[in-house]
Structures are given as C-alpha cells and as structure tokens.
Amino acid sequence: MKHFNIAVIAGDGIGPEVIAEGKKVFSGIAEMDGGFSVSFEDFPWGCEYYLKTGEMMPTDGLDILKPFDAIYLGAVGYPGVPDHVSLGGLLLQIRRGFDEYINLRPVRLLKGAPCPLANVLPDDINMIVVRENSEGEYANVGAHLYPGTEREMALQTGVFSRHGCERVIRYAYELARLEKRSLTSISKGNALRYSMVFWDEIFAEIGREYPDVETHSLLVDAASMFFVKDPGRFEIVVTSNLFGDILTDLGAAIAGGMGLAAGANLNPERKYPSMFEPIHGSAPDIAGQETANPLASIWSISQMLEFLHEQEWAERILSAIETLLVERRTLTPDLGGSAKTSEIGAAILEILER
Ligand SMILES: NC(=O)c1ccc[n+]([C@@H]2O[C@H](COP(=O)([O-])OP(=O)(O)OC[C@H]3O[C@@H](n4cnc5c(N)ncnc54)[C@H](O)[C@@H]3O)[C@@H](O)[C@H]2O)c1
C-alpha cells in the first residue's frame, strides 16, 4: 500500500486551526480510499518557536524536512516578530532551499463562492497563476548602508537569471499546451528596463517552441485593471515573484476571498519535497476565535494530492468544496455562515462520503 509521509508546519495565528481541518480531510480520504495511507509529523516552528530559540526553525530544519513526501504549511507571522524575520526565517528558506521555483496559485471562482464583481459567472474566473518562486524581487540581495547617518540608504536587488526565467516560463508554456489554454505573461518592461525586458525577451524566445500556444503580454498595471474589469481573458498566467504575490491576493479577492485561495510551491523535478499552503497569512485579528475559513487549506490538500498522483481525489475535494459553498449549510462567517472552523473538515468528508 502506498504511504504518504507529510511534514506539517502549522505555524502561527490561524495556521493551526485551518491546518487541523486539512489533516482531517486527508486522513478521511485515506480511510475511504483504502489504497493509500497518510501520516503527519508536526513541527512547532514559527514565531513562538522564534521567541524561545531566536530562530524560526532549527538550523538543520531543511535536513529534517527533506525525507518527507510533502510539506503542509499553515501560515507564519505574528505581532511581536518583525514580518521580514518570520517570512525570511522559514517560508522563504524552504522555498529557496528546496528549489520550489514554481508557485501555482489557482484563481477560480467556484459555484456558490462570493464575488465582488458585477455580472460575473463562475466560468468567467478560472485561471492558474504560475508565479516565479525562487528569485526575482524576493532573492534576498541588497544592503542597508550607513544606518543612523544622513547617508543612510537601502538597496534591494531583483535577481532575474536566464536559468530562473527560462524554467518558470517553460513550465507555464507546458501547462498551457497541456490544458490547451492561452498564456499571458505579466511584467513591467516599460519601467524595469533590465529585469523585465529580459523576462519579456525570454518569454518571446521560448514561445517560438510553442507555436500552438496563444500568448499575450501585459504590463502589471494594465493586468491589475483587467483582473477586475475582464478576468475572463486570463487562463494561464506567468509572472515574477513580487507581481505574482500581489496579483494573487487580488485574484483571491475576486474569487471568494482569502479563505478560498490555495497555493502549491513545487519542485517539479521532485528532488526535494514540495510545499502546500493557503496563500493567506496568520490573520492575527481572528486567531483563536474559530472563525477562520479553512477551505483554502483544504484546497491545498487537493493540490498536494494532485502532485502525489491522486488526481481523482484532488478533483473530488474541489467539487466537495463547491457543494459546500452551494448548499450554504456549513460555512464560516467570512462566507456569511456561522459554522466554526473545526466543523468544516467533517462537513467536507460528509459530502465526499455521499
Ligand atoms: N504564507 C504566509 O505564511 C503569509 C502570507 C501573508 C502574510 N503572512 C503574515 O501573516 C500576518 C498577517 O498578515 P496580513 O494581515 O497582511 O494578511 P492575512 O492574510 O493574515 O489577513 C488579511 C485579512 O484577511 C483575513 N483572512 C485571512 N485568512 C483568512 C481565513 N482563512 N478566513 C477568514 N479570514 C481570513 C484576515 O482576518 C485579515 O482581515 C503577518 O505577520 C504576515 O507577514 C504570512
């Protein structure tokens, strides 16, 4: 029997609350399927751990995580620890250390999910954003010089290597070809005349190998406008680390809210474990209240199962989420319901069992 060994970093704030529901769903599915089993190992890393030890995770954290089939992450960050410390000390370490250079973020309006846009139907919002996840503006290259003097300055450098751009752009072309959908590259070549012009050139260059893929190129400012005015024009989207981060929050806002947005950090070669997480943060404003929506975390389990070659379960989880949204019986307050976070996993399993 196949066995999946999953490392769990529930993290801070609402992280543990939402992750508990995803674990319930995965365990329940393993029982229903009978053809595979799953075990979870929990790691107490995050801001509390930092306050005790001075580190977000142990120095050998990556060695500890490496043997697992996948990593399931809640959220990191909490008042009391600077955000650049919490993000840089854990999430970015894992993404970079495990060469998870693809961040796949579906922006899909499920039936029954709220949408703030007028006259939009679920079919109108259905895209996959392929975000570069290892370099770009988040490459951790820069300096803070002459602090406390009148010459003080900060430099933050974006890193766009040929290797880094080519591999993410090629991945997006392959996905577009496989799914027979158009591909839109989002950049900013008019203002960022080195990095983004380079990106645009590579996008055009690789495109010559994919004459069957319909392509579009947009500047990020225009793309943001179209996300709101005409989201139906986007099918597969490829973009840089920073732009992808921002655009997918906008994507979450038009497709059901932060409680419904999932993301997969993939190392496509499977040399290292990939990491699956809701894209929202630790939401300190609602932590501990049992009101957080765990559907994004459960959607991340769907992404994880897809990556673990359990495609059918991946799809069934998504349609169970959709049924939950349409039936409106067990929803958290952000979706207009009064259910507790801890009731959602069981509700999804009940739908899957029907
Ligand atoms: N991947 C990550 O771990 C990640 C991502 C973003 C932010 N953060 C960190 O999280 C902390 C809070 O950041 P923020 O407030 O900017 O973003 P956030 O995503 O935590 O919250 C933004 C808003 O969305 C709401 N929200 C988020 N997730 C929700 C859910 N599942 N159900 C219902 N409502 C939800 C919150 O209540 C809040 O009002 C910071 O420390 C930040 O650095 C972590």
PDBQT file of the ligand as one rigid body, heavy atoms in Angstrom, charges set to zero:
ROOT
HETATM    1  N1  LIG A 401       2.209  32.474   3.660  1.00  0.00    +0.000 N 
HETATM    2  C1  LIG A 401       2.262  33.078   4.830  1.00  0.00    +0.000 C 
HETATM    3  O1  LIG A 401       2.586  32.449   5.823  1.00  0.00    +0.000 OA
HETATM    4  C2  LIG A 401       1.882  34.518   4.937  1.00  0.00    +0.000 A 
HETATM    5  C3  LIG A 401       1.248  35.184   3.881  1.00  0.00    +0.000 A 
HETATM    6  C4  LIG A 401       0.846  36.503   4.082  1.00  0.00    +0.000 A 
HETATM    7  C5  LIG A 401       1.064  37.129   5.300  1.00  0.00    +0.000 A 
HETATM    8  N2  LIG A 401       1.702  36.455   6.290  1.00  0.00    +0.000 N 
HETATM    9  C6  LIG A 401       1.874  37.033   7.639  1.00  0.00    +0.000 C 
HETATM   10  O2  LIG A 401       0.611  36.975   8.319  1.00  0.00    +0.000 OA
HETATM   11  C7  LIG A 401       0.490  38.094   9.211  1.00  0.00    +0.000 C 
HETATM   12  C8  LIG A 401      -0.813  38.828   8.925  1.00  0.00    +0.000 C 
HETATM   13  O3  LIG A 401      -0.753  39.389   7.616  1.00  0.00    +0.000 OA
HETATM   14  P1  LIG A 401      -1.937  40.157   6.906  1.00  0.00    +0.000 P 
HETATM   15  O4  LIG A 401      -2.901  40.640   7.947  1.00  0.00    +0.000 OA
HETATM   16  O5  LIG A 401      -1.330  41.113   5.966  1.00  0.00    +0.000 OA
HETATM   17  O6  LIG A 401      -2.646  39.059   5.979  1.00  0.00    +0.000 OA
HETATM   18  P2  LIG A 401      -3.669  37.906   6.335  1.00  0.00    +0.000 P 
HETATM   19  O7  LIG A 401      -3.882  37.098   5.114  1.00  0.00    +0.000 OA
HETATM   20  O8  LIG A 401      -3.258  37.171   7.552  1.00  0.00    +0.000 OA
HETATM   21  O9  LIG A 401      -5.054  38.662   6.680  1.00  0.00    +0.000 OA
HETATM   22  C9  LIG A 401      -5.655  39.624   5.821  1.00  0.00    +0.000 C 
HETATM   23  C10 LIG A 401      -7.165  39.690   6.143  1.00  0.00    +0.000 C 
HETATM   24  O10 LIG A 401      -7.804  38.506   5.641  1.00  0.00    +0.000 OA
HETATM   25  C11 LIG A 401      -8.459  37.817   6.672  1.00  0.00    +0.000 C 
HETATM   26  N3  LIG A 401      -8.231  36.376   6.496  1.00  0.00    +0.000 N 
HETATM   27  C12 LIG A 401      -7.058  35.793   6.125  1.00  0.00    +0.000 A 
HETATM   28  N4  LIG A 401      -7.207  34.467   6.066  1.00  0.00    +0.000 NA
HETATM   29  C13 LIG A 401      -8.489  34.201   6.406  1.00  0.00    +0.000 A 
HETATM   30  C14 LIG A 401      -9.228  32.996   6.525  1.00  0.00    +0.000 A 
HETATM   31  N5  LIG A 401      -8.690  31.783   6.289  1.00  0.00    +0.000 N 
HETATM   32  N6  LIG A 401     -10.530  33.076   6.913  1.00  0.00    +0.000 NA
HETATM   33  C15 LIG A 401     -11.083  34.273   7.131  1.00  0.00    +0.000 A 
HETATM   34  N7  LIG A 401     -10.438  35.452   7.016  1.00  0.00    +0.000 NA
HETATM   35  C16 LIG A 401      -9.144  35.412   6.663  1.00  0.00    +0.000 A 
HETATM   36  C17 LIG A 401      -7.818  38.306   7.974  1.00  0.00    +0.000 C 
HETATM   37  O11 LIG A 401      -8.708  38.178   9.066  1.00  0.00    +0.000 OA
HETATM   38  C18 LIG A 401      -7.454  39.731   7.625  1.00  0.00    +0.000 C 
HETATM   39  O12 LIG A 401      -8.560  40.574   7.861  1.00  0.00    +0.000 OA
HETATM   40  C19 LIG A 401       1.745  38.937   9.008  1.00  0.00    +0.000 C 
HETATM   41  O13 LIG A 401       2.656  38.600  10.018  1.00  0.00    +0.000 OA
HETATM   42  C20 LIG A 401       2.263  38.493   7.627  1.00  0.00    +0.000 C 
HETATM   43  O14 LIG A 401       3.650  38.637   7.481  1.00  0.00    +0.000 OA
HETATM   44  C21 LIG A 401       2.092  35.168   6.139  1.00  0.00    +0.000 A 
ENDROOT
TORSDOF 0
